[in-house]
Amino acid sequence: MSQYVLHGIDDVEVEVEIDMADYDFQVKYEKAFEQMQEEEKALQKTGKNSEITKGYCEMFNHLLDNILGEGVSEKLFGGKYNTLTTDRVYGEFLEICSTQVKSNNAERTKIVSKYRPNRAQRRAKK
């Protein structure tokens, strides 16, 4: 697993483990997003702005806790509900995951292509 730092409220730094190539991490990631879809369906979309903000932030708190471990959202947000901070942390998390997937795919392609010559080389051998 690789260590990364997410930046929460009041510039607090929380070290987390993210490994998009690891099976167990992938399972947690997938299940957490499935659960988030269900929570989003139930999320209040009309009414008091404060209640909508709290529900929105709690949905992302659950996502981060389910993927990165219980209590991570408390460390990141200190029990506060701020949509801008939540969006910033979520964006940072997704960027780390996306970069890791691209890097993993590039590494896999490099390894596989080393043992698989291109079409022109295969035709030249015939």
N, CA, C and O atoms as a DFTB+ gen file, in Angstrom:
504 C
 N C O
     1  1       0.845      -1.185       0.000
     2  2       0.000       0.000       0.000
     3  2       0.885       1.241       0.000
     4  3       1.973       1.258       0.576
     5  1       0.394       2.256      -0.650
     6  2       1.121       3.514      -0.735
     7  2       0.507       4.534       0.213
     8  3      -0.711       4.593       0.376
     9  1       1.351       5.320       0.824
    10  2       0.916       6.352       1.757
    11  2       0.709       7.673       1.021
    12  3       1.540       8.081       0.210
    13  1      -0.393       8.325       1.311
    14  2      -0.707       9.635       0.730
    15  2      -1.229      10.538       1.832
    16  3      -1.644      10.070       2.893
    17  1      -1.206      11.830       1.572
    18  2      -1.717      12.801       2.534
    19  2      -2.916      13.504       1.921
    20  3      -2.836      14.045       0.818
    21  1      -4.034      13.491       2.650
    22  2      -5.211      14.273       2.277
    23  2      -5.251      15.496       3.182
    24  3      -4.898      15.419       4.359
    25  1      -5.681      16.621       2.627
    26  2      -5.699      17.885       3.368
    27  2      -7.129      18.240       3.738
    28  3      -7.954      18.532       2.872
    29  1      -7.411      18.212       5.029
    30  2      -8.757      18.465       5.524
    31  2      -8.969      19.898       5.955
    32  3      -8.276      20.812       5.507
    33  1      -9.933      20.077       6.828
    34  2     -10.320      21.398       7.305
    35  2      -9.166      22.013       8.107
    36  3      -8.435      21.300       8.793
    37  1      -9.011      23.312       8.019
    38  2      -7.938      24.044       8.707
    39  2      -6.559      23.500       8.342
    40  3      -5.646      23.500       9.168
    41  1      -6.415      23.041       7.106
    42  2      -5.146      22.522       6.570
    43  2      -4.575      21.337       7.345
    44  3      -3.368      21.098       7.311
    45  1      -5.428      20.599       8.038
    46  2      -4.969      19.399       8.731
    47  2      -4.549      18.376       7.677
    48  3      -5.201      18.246       6.641
    49  1      -3.461      17.651       7.940
    50  2      -2.973      16.630       7.021
    51  2      -3.224      15.259       7.636
    52  3      -2.857      14.997       8.781
    53  1      -3.855      14.392       6.852
    54  2      -4.162      13.041       7.324
    55  2      -3.526      12.050       6.355
    56  3      -3.816      12.058       5.159
    57  1      -2.656      11.197       6.892
    58  2      -1.990      10.197       6.071
    59  2      -2.917       8.998       5.892
    60  3      -3.479       8.487       6.861
    61  1      -3.071       8.559       4.653
    62  2      -3.955       7.435       4.334
    63  2      -3.230       6.462       3.412
    64  3      -2.268       6.828       2.737
    65  1      -3.702       5.226       3.394
    66  2      -3.154       4.211       2.499
    67  2      -4.120       3.998       1.341
    68  3      -5.302       3.721       1.542
    69  1      -3.595       4.131       0.129
    70  2      -4.392       3.931      -1.082
    71  2      -3.588       3.039      -2.016
    72  3      -2.436       3.342      -2.323
    73  1      -4.188       1.939      -2.471
    74  2      -3.516       1.038      -3.407
    75  2      -4.543       0.480      -4.384
    76  3      -5.186      -0.536      -4.118
    77  1      -4.685       1.153      -5.509
    78  2      -5.677       0.765      -6.509
    79  2      -5.322      -0.534      -7.230
    80  3      -6.119      -1.021      -8.032
    81  1      -4.143      -1.109      -6.966
    82  2      -3.774      -2.387      -7.567
    83  2      -4.068      -3.555      -6.628
    84  3      -3.950      -4.714      -7.025
    85  1      -4.445      -3.260      -5.398
    86  2      -4.682      -4.280      -4.385
    87  2      -6.142      -4.732      -4.393
    88  3      -7.055      -3.907      -4.379
    89  1      -6.349      -6.033      -4.417
    90  2      -7.698      -6.601      -4.470
    91  2      -8.563      -6.136      -3.304
    92  3      -9.688      -5.683      -3.513
    93  1      -8.054      -6.242      -2.085
    94  2      -8.850      -5.873      -0.911
    95  2      -9.251      -4.402      -0.951
    96  3     -10.377      -4.051      -0.598
    97  1      -8.330      -3.545      -1.382
    98  2      -8.649      -2.121      -1.485
    99  2      -9.716      -1.900      -2.560
   100  3     -10.641      -1.110      -2.365
   101  1      -9.587      -2.595      -3.688
   102  2     -10.563      -2.460      -4.770
   103  2     -11.962      -2.856      -4.301
   104  3     -12.944      -2.198      -4.646
   105  1     -12.053      -3.925      -3.519
   106  2     -13.352      -4.382      -3.010
   107  2     -13.959      -3.317      -2.101
   108  3     -15.138      -2.989      -2.236
   109  1     -13.162      -2.774      -1.175
   110  2     -13.660      -1.710      -0.289
   111  2     -14.109      -0.500      -1.104
   112  3     -15.152       0.089      -0.823
   113  1     -13.331      -0.135      -2.101
   114  2     -13.613       1.011      -2.964
   115  2     -14.952       0.818      -3.685
   116  3     -15.809       1.702      -3.677
   117  1     -15.113      -0.349      -4.304
   118  2     -16.339      -0.632      -5.053
   119  2     -17.566      -0.672      -4.141
   120  3     -18.599      -0.086      -4.464
   121  1     -17.454      -1.359      -3.005
   122  2     -18.587      -1.449      -2.073
   123  2     -18.961      -0.079      -1.521
   124  3     -20.141       0.232      -1.364
   125  1     -17.959       0.734      -1.227
   126  2     -18.221       2.072      -0.678
   127  2     -18.969       2.938      -1.682
   128  3     -19.875       3.681      -1.306
   129  1     -18.598       2.848      -2.955
   130  2     -19.294       3.646      -3.966
   131  2     -20.703       3.116      -4.224
   132  3     -21.611       3.893      -4.518
   133  1     -20.891       1.805      -4.117
   134  2     -22.244       1.247      -4.235
   135  2     -23.123       1.755      -3.097
   136  3     -24.274       2.133      -3.315
   137  1     -22.580       1.762      -1.891
   138  2     -23.325       2.262      -0.733
   139  2     -23.613       3.752      -0.899
   140  3     -24.691       4.226      -0.540
   141  1     -22.656       4.479      -1.438
   142  2     -22.846       5.915      -1.645
   143  2     -23.989       6.179      -2.625
   144  3     -24.752       7.129      -2.449
   145  1     -24.108       5.345      -3.652
   146  2     -25.211       5.493      -4.610
   147  2     -26.550       5.382      -3.897
   148  3     -27.472       6.152      -4.168
   149  1     -26.654       4.421      -2.986
   150  2     -27.896       4.244      -2.233
   151  2     -28.162       5.450      -1.328
   152  3     -29.294       5.925      -1.235
   153  1     -27.125       5.934      -0.672
   154  2     -27.280       7.102       0.200
   155  2     -27.686       8.333      -0.605
   156  3     -28.481       9.154      -0.148
   157  1     -27.131       8.448      -1.806
   158  2     -27.444       9.607      -2.650
   159  2     -28.917       9.611      -3.052
   160  3     -29.540      10.669      -3.136
   161  1     -29.469       8.424      -3.300
   162  2     -30.890       8.332      -3.643
   163  2     -31.759       8.834      -2.498
   164  3     -32.795       9.461      -2.722
   165  1     -31.332       8.554      -1.273
   166  2     -32.103       8.946      -0.092
   167  2     -31.788      10.369       0.371
   168  3     -32.466      10.898       1.253
   169  1     -30.779      10.983      -0.211
   170  2     -30.348      12.319       0.209
   171  2     -31.442      13.349      -0.028
   172  3     -32.035      13.414      -1.105
   173  1     -31.692      14.139       0.985
   174  2     -32.695      15.207       0.894
   175  2     -32.191      16.271      -0.081
   176  3     -31.078      16.779       0.056
   177  1     -33.019      16.594      -1.058
   178  2     -32.617      17.561      -2.080
   179  2     -33.402      18.863      -2.003
   180  3     -33.098      19.822      -2.713
   181  1     -34.394      18.892      -1.155
   182  2     -35.165      20.117      -0.938
   183  2     -35.329      20.320       0.556
   184  3     -35.240      19.375       1.340
   185  1     -35.566      21.548       0.933
   186  2     -35.739      21.847       2.350
   187  2     -34.693      22.830       2.822
   188  3     -34.184      23.638       2.045
   189  1     -34.378      22.756       4.100
   190  2     -33.403      23.669       4.678
   191  2     -32.014      23.389       4.114
   192  3     -31.575      22.242       4.033
   193  1     -31.344      24.453       3.732
   194  2     -30.004      24.331       3.172
   195  2     -29.052      23.648       4.156
   196  3     -28.201      22.856       3.748
   197  1     -29.192      23.950       5.440
   198  2     -28.310      23.369       6.455
   199  2     -28.470      21.847       6.529
   200  3     -27.486      21.129       6.707
   201  1     -29.692      21.359       6.396
   202  2     -29.932      19.916       6.443
   203  2     -29.385      19.227       5.194
   204  3     -28.857      18.118       5.267
   205  1     -29.518      19.893       4.054
   206  2     -28.976      19.350       2.806
   207  2     -27.455      19.272       2.899
   208  3     -26.857      18.266       2.517
   209  1     -26.829      20.337       3.407
   210  2     -25.373      20.368       3.566
   211  2     -24.900      19.242       4.475
   212  3     -23.933      18.550       4.154
   213  1     -25.570      19.055       5.605
   214  2     -25.179      18.004       6.545
   215  2     -25.296      16.625       5.899
   216  3     -24.380      15.810       6.015
   217  1     -26.408      16.356       5.224
   218  2     -26.595      15.067       4.566
   219  2     -25.566      14.812       3.483
   220  3     -25.054      13.701       3.342
   221  1     -25.269      15.858       2.716
   222  2     -24.275      15.766       1.640
   223  2     -22.903      15.412       2.220
   224  3     -22.236      14.494       1.744
   225  1     -22.497      16.145       3.242
   226  2     -21.188      15.912       3.853
   227  2     -21.119      14.538       4.518
   228  3     -20.099      13.855       4.418
   229  1     -22.184      14.131       5.189
   230  2     -22.206      12.810       5.827
   231  2     -22.058      11.690       4.802
   232  3     -21.414      10.676       5.075
   233  1     -22.648      11.869       3.633
   234  2     -22.540      10.869       2.578
   235  2     -21.064      10.659       2.195
   236  3     -20.620       9.522       2.034
   237  1     -20.318      11.745       2.052
   238  2     -18.901      11.637       1.700
   239  2     -18.068      11.154       2.889
   240  3     -17.073      10.452       2.705
   241  1     -18.471      11.527       4.108
   242  2     -17.783      11.015       5.296
   243  2     -17.870       9.493       5.333
   244  3     -16.877       8.817       5.599
   245  1     -19.059       8.957       5.066
   246  2     -19.248       7.501       5.052
   247  2     -18.382       6.865       3.964
   248  3     -17.758       5.827       4.188
   249  1     -18.349       7.487       2.796
   250  2     -17.544       6.958       1.692
   251  2     -16.079       6.862       2.105
   252  3     -15.457       5.811       1.955
   253  1     -15.535       7.946       2.619
   254  2     -14.119       7.966       2.995
   255  2     -13.829       6.993       4.135
   256  3     -12.805       6.311       4.118
   257  1     -14.717       6.922       5.122
   258  2     -14.525       5.981       6.229
   259  2     -14.586       4.534       5.741
   260  3     -13.808       3.695       6.195
   261  1     -15.500       4.239       4.825
   262  2     -15.633       2.872       4.312
   263  2     -14.422       2.446       3.491
   264  3     -14.079       1.264       3.469
   265  1     -13.778       3.380       2.824
   266  2     -12.619       3.044       1.997
   267  2     -11.323       3.122       2.795
   268  3     -10.498       2.210       2.736
   269  1     -11.145       4.198       3.533
   270  2      -9.850       4.493       4.155
   271  2      -9.766       4.106       5.626
   272  3      -8.689       4.141       6.221
   273  1     -10.893       3.741       6.205
   274  2     -10.895       3.319       7.603
   275  2     -11.754       4.223       8.467
   276  3     -11.823       5.436       8.266
   277  1     -12.399       3.603       9.423
   278  2     -13.286       4.326      10.336
   279  2     -12.515       5.434      11.047
   280  3     -11.407       5.217      11.540
   281  1     -13.106       6.605      11.092
   282  2     -12.501       7.730      11.793
   283  2     -11.707       8.683      10.920
   284  3     -11.322       9.761      11.372
   285  1     -11.456       8.300       9.673
   286  2     -10.692       9.171       8.774
   287  2     -11.438      10.481       8.536
   288  3     -10.829      11.550       8.528
   289  1     -12.743      10.400       8.345
   290  2     -13.507      11.629       8.082
   291  2     -13.483      12.562       9.293
   292  3     -13.461      13.783       9.134
   293  1     -13.488      11.999      10.488
   294  2     -13.415      12.826      11.706
   295  2     -12.080      13.564      11.762
   296  3     -12.027      14.739      12.124
   297  1     -11.003      12.866      11.400
   298  2      -9.683      13.509      11.375
   299  2      -9.631      14.607      10.316
   300  3      -9.055      15.671      10.542
   301  1     -10.236      14.340       9.159
   302  2     -10.200      15.302       8.052
   303  2     -11.068      16.527       8.304
   304  3     -10.670      17.653       8.004
   305  1     -12.250      16.303       8.852
   306  2     -13.235      17.383       8.937
   307  2     -13.515      17.869      10.358
   308  3     -14.201      18.875      10.541
   309  1     -12.994      17.172      11.357
   310  2     -13.175      17.596      12.736
   311  2     -14.624      17.714      13.164
   312  3     -14.960      18.545      14.008
   313  1     -15.490      16.884      12.584
   314  2     -16.904      16.914      12.944
   315  2     -17.687      18.055      12.315
   316  3     -18.864      18.243      12.621
   317  1     -17.046      18.817      11.443
   318  2     -17.726      19.952      10.799
   319  2     -18.257      19.533       9.435
   320  3     -17.744      18.608       8.805
   321  1     -19.289      20.229       9.000
   322  2     -19.906      19.955       7.699
   323  2     -19.733      21.179       6.817
   324  3     -20.427      22.181       6.984
   325  1     -18.799      21.090       5.874
   326  2     -18.509      22.187       4.965
   327  2     -18.416      21.606       3.560
   328  3     -17.515      20.818       3.270
   329  1     -19.338      21.989       2.694
   330  2     -19.383      21.377       1.362
   331  2     -18.127      21.667       0.547
   332  3     -17.676      20.804      -0.206
   333  1     -17.558      22.847       0.680
   334  2     -16.354      23.170      -0.093
   335  2     -15.169      22.313       0.341
   336  3     -14.425      21.806      -0.497
   337  1     -14.997      22.153       1.644
   338  2     -13.912      21.307       2.145
   339  2     -14.150      19.857       1.742
   340  3     -13.219      19.164       1.334
   341  1     -15.378      19.405       1.856
   342  2     -15.721      18.039       1.465
   343  2     -15.406      17.804      -0.007
   344  3     -14.796      16.794      -0.358
   345  1     -15.817      18.728      -0.865
   346  2     -15.552      18.585      -2.300
   347  2     -14.055      18.600      -2.600
   348  3     -13.582      17.860      -3.463
   349  1     -13.314      19.445      -1.887
   350  2     -11.872      19.535      -2.112
   351  2     -11.185      18.225      -1.727
   352  3     -10.347      17.723      -2.476
   353  1     -11.531      17.672      -0.570
   354  2     -10.938      16.408      -0.120
   355  2     -11.330      15.271      -1.061
   356  3     -10.491      14.442      -1.414
   357  1     -12.584      15.227      -1.464
   358  2     -13.056      14.187      -2.385
   359  2     -12.307      14.281      -3.717
   360  3     -11.887      13.263      -4.268
   361  1     -12.145      15.488      -4.226
   362  2     -11.403      15.684      -5.472
   363  2      -9.953      15.242      -5.344
   364  3      -9.402      14.624      -6.255
   365  1      -9.346      15.556      -4.224
   366  2      -7.960      15.156      -3.971
   367  2      -7.850      13.633      -3.930
   368  3      -6.923      13.058      -4.501
   369  1      -8.790      12.990      -3.259
   370  2      -8.811      11.530      -3.176
   371  2      -8.958      10.903      -4.563
   372  3      -8.219       9.983      -4.913
   373  1      -9.916      11.405      -5.352
   374  2     -10.125      10.860      -6.699
   375  2      -8.913      11.074      -7.595
   376  3      -8.590      10.213      -8.413
   377  1      -8.246      12.201      -7.450
   378  2      -7.047      12.484      -8.249
   379  2      -5.942      11.480      -7.923
   380  3      -5.261      10.992      -8.825
   381  1      -5.764      11.173      -6.650
   382  2      -4.767      10.181      -6.247
   383  2      -5.109       8.824      -6.860
   384  3      -4.240       8.157      -7.422
   385  1      -6.370       8.419      -6.752
   386  2      -6.805       7.127      -7.297
   387  2      -6.614       7.075      -8.806
   388  3      -6.109       6.085      -9.335
   389  1      -7.012       8.127      -9.495
   390  2      -6.897       8.187     -10.951
   391  2      -5.435       8.123     -11.394
   392  3      -5.096       7.387     -12.320
   393  1      -4.584       8.883     -10.740
   394  2      -3.159       8.890     -11.068
   395  2      -2.558       7.511     -10.842
   396  3      -1.747       7.039     -11.639
   397  1      -2.963       6.868      -9.749
   398  2      -2.455       5.538      -9.455
   399  2      -2.890       4.519     -10.502
   400  3      -2.087       3.687     -10.923
   401  1      -4.148       4.574     -10.926
   402  2      -4.649       3.647     -11.944
   403  2      -3.885       3.841     -13.253
   404  3      -3.487       2.865     -13.889
   405  1      -3.680       5.090     -13.655
   406  2      -2.925       5.369     -14.887
   407  2      -1.503       4.840     -14.786
   408  3      -0.991       4.241     -15.731
   409  1      -0.868       5.058     -13.651
   410  2       0.496       4.583     -13.434
   411  2       0.552       3.056     -13.445
   412  3       1.449       2.467     -14.049
   413  1      -0.407       2.420     -12.779
   414  2      -0.464       0.956     -12.755
   415  2      -0.655       0.394     -14.157
   416  3       0.000      -0.579     -14.531
   417  1      -1.548       0.999     -14.934
   418  2      -1.796       0.541     -16.304
   419  2      -0.563       0.718     -17.176
   420  3      -0.240      -0.159     -17.977
   421  1       0.128       1.841     -17.029
   422  2       1.345       2.084     -17.812
   423  2       2.415       1.057     -17.461
   424  3       3.102       0.542     -18.343
   425  1       2.554       0.764     -16.184
   426  2       3.537      -0.227     -15.741
   427  2       3.187      -1.611     -16.285
   428  3       4.064      -2.341     -16.747
   429  1       1.909      -1.968     -16.228
   430  2       1.463      -3.267     -16.737
   431  2       1.720      -3.364     -18.241
   432  3       2.202      -4.389     -18.723
   433  1       1.405      -2.312     -18.975
   434  2       1.636      -2.286     -20.424
   435  2       3.119      -2.432     -20.735
   436  3       3.497      -3.153     -21.658
   437  1       3.944      -1.757     -19.974
   438  2       5.395      -1.830     -20.171
   439  2       5.895      -3.256     -19.970
   440  3       6.699      -3.756     -20.757
   441  1       5.419      -3.903     -18.921
   442  2       5.845      -5.274     -18.627
   443  2       5.370      -6.230     -19.712
   444  3       6.148      -7.046     -20.206
   445  1       4.097      -6.135     -20.085
   446  2       3.523      -7.046     -21.079
   447  2       4.139      -6.821     -22.457
   448  3       4.439      -7.784     -23.161
   449  1       4.329      -5.575     -22.846
   450  2       4.848      -5.290     -24.190
   451  2       6.295      -5.738     -24.346
   452  3       6.759      -5.959     -25.464
   453  1       6.991      -5.870     -23.266
   454  2       8.374      -6.347     -23.309
   455  2       8.437      -7.761     -23.884
   456  3       9.409      -8.130     -24.544
   457  1       7.400      -8.541     -23.630
   458  2       7.380      -9.933     -24.072
   459  2       6.457     -10.179     -25.255
   460  3       6.263     -11.324     -25.663
   461  1       5.888      -9.120     -25.807
   462  2       4.982      -9.259     -26.943
   463  2       5.432      -8.279     -28.032
   464  3       5.138      -7.086     -27.949
   465  1       6.137      -8.771     -29.047
   466  2       6.608      -7.867     -30.097
   467  2       5.439      -7.293     -30.894
   468  3       4.352      -7.870     -30.920
   469  1       5.671      -6.163     -31.537
   470  2       4.586      -5.544     -32.301
   471  2       4.321      -6.313     -33.594
   472  3       5.086      -7.204     -33.962
   473  1       3.239      -5.964     -34.278
   474  2       2.802      -6.695     -35.479
   475  2       3.864      -6.697     -36.572
   476  3       4.078      -7.720     -37.223
   477  1       4.519      -5.582     -36.776
   478  2       5.537      -5.509     -37.836
   479  2       6.665      -6.493     -37.562
   480  3       7.168      -7.133     -38.486
   481  1       7.060      -6.616     -36.328
   482  2       8.120      -7.557     -35.982
   483  2       7.659      -8.998     -36.169
   484  3       8.429      -9.842     -36.626
   485  1       6.405      -9.284     -35.818
   486  2       5.898     -10.652     -35.985
   487  2       5.816     -11.013     -37.462
   488  3       6.146     -12.138     -37.839
   489  1       5.380     -10.075     -38.306
   490  2       5.280     -10.345     -39.748
   491  2       6.657     -10.546     -40.367
   492  3       6.815     -11.366     -41.271
   493  1       7.626      -9.829     -39.903
   494  2       8.980      -9.943     -40.450
   495  2       9.565     -11.321     -40.186
   496  3      10.401     -11.802     -40.951
   497  1       9.134     -11.951     -39.116
   498  2       9.638     -13.281     -38.770
   499  2       9.049     -14.367     -39.655
   500  3       9.612     -15.459     -39.735
   501  1       7.915     -14.096     -40.332
   502  2       7.241     -15.119     -41.148
   503  2       7.923     -15.326     -42.447
   504  3       7.485     -16.150     -43.250
